[in-house]
């Protein structure tokens, strides 16, 4: 079993094994997950899966450790400085977008940060809000009582045209990002105390978390694109003036359906291959053959 | 400044055709030259480390077009909407075929990807040729500066042209044959054994088709696009470009007979470069000829602001130095013939 402390020879053997002999399979796993936090959650999740099912436990521990330690750093970096910087960019350059993202309809000094709540665009208010007072002002301008402009201060033509969707995608992204920090930091602390590999609940958590970075990433992308509306280049070129005037809607449908089909097929194949790689495990003595594929497909 | 950028874009497109051309060609002949799994892995290994880098030249050329000739970019990308999307799908399919193939060894897995790899490469080579044909023939631009071409109409050179008509199909077939020859010479140079022999033979056979079609397409082009004739009569020095193409194509046959694999491949590069520069020289100053010459987009009407172009030139040069360094490094690292072990996954390991 794994012991905490400095067992140098063991560490070295681990390192050599993982980085030398099995670089290929590791690389392949990594290649399929180019994004930082995705890496970490997938690494940790696969490792947790191995530990919980009690196989490849040697690799399971290595994967969990690598995923958690790098992931904790990546999750925090995502909040500060990158997330913070991006938030400020929006606040300074796209004021209506910030208001819509936060569900802030009226201008306020000491604007609150809405944790949950449902925007009612017609009545211009946030239903069932759960808010942290003054927080939005502080995060944006580093002053508790700073004035933040609400949507009502801008002409409705400047409003993003899908306010609820924008609000929710932003909150999904930020909410998940916060959960990532909590999970990763907690796991890192457990590791520090040498209890990570025995905490089944944490391993479960890491395994279940694997899809969430993908959702957060997509939600973030949606936030950027929806938030920019009705502009293509903010303040310079409207989305309406960017369309191709001669491309008929029927042709656009054709390509949209084509892309959807293409991505569906690729996604299914991708899941199949990933599942297969995980199922085969990093054991070097085992090479994939056609029998494996049949057995796996039948399972 | 516009003319400089016109040639810079032309150079980038030529680089794309030379580099991605051989891996498209290798794909198009994949099923013909490689029969067993080991042979197919040889073909894939020959392009494995470079094919995706080569495709970046297309993206870079598109980006440069957007930067230097925004009007042309807006007009062409909406006018060629359908073929561009189809090309994109084919590129995705091709990339997926190369990447997915070696994950499973099975009688139903790799043949599927081999087929898709071959088919998508074949169609891409053809479509790129047809695209070039469209640009030379001219598109139905009107006073708004926009147009839209369906994939085909009546296959004639009327006012309402489609992407495919007899002329663009002819150019497409020439492009396919030329890239099959180009790819064949690449595979010939990079492999050994059966694949090497088959690729050499195939390139040799394709040569006759390329030579015949080159003559035919050139003759037809002079009739279809009056600008070409005008340019070559005004500046006879421009005949250097077609001369390069002729020397290249002659060189391919000569070197193939002498069994110098490297020189044959480089002669093929010279042929492609000569053909492309001839076209570029022929249509200048038009960047997108219209069926009605009044509405043609020219370097002057399509170019971006002079200040931006000047600043861009500095960055272009810096970027090119980086790219040239990278390309040299990669091709040197993977120089020589590929070796595929019985149990190896093809490339990278």
Interface residues (C-beta under 8 A of the other chain):
Chain A: X24 X244 X245 X246 X247 X248 X251 X254 X255 X258 X259 X262 X266 X269 X273 X276 X277 X287 X288 X289 X290 X293 X294
Chain B: X74 X77 X78 X79 X81 X82 X85 X89 X92 X93 X96 X100 X103 X104 X105 X106 X107 X109 X144 X146 X147 X148 X343 X345 X348 X349
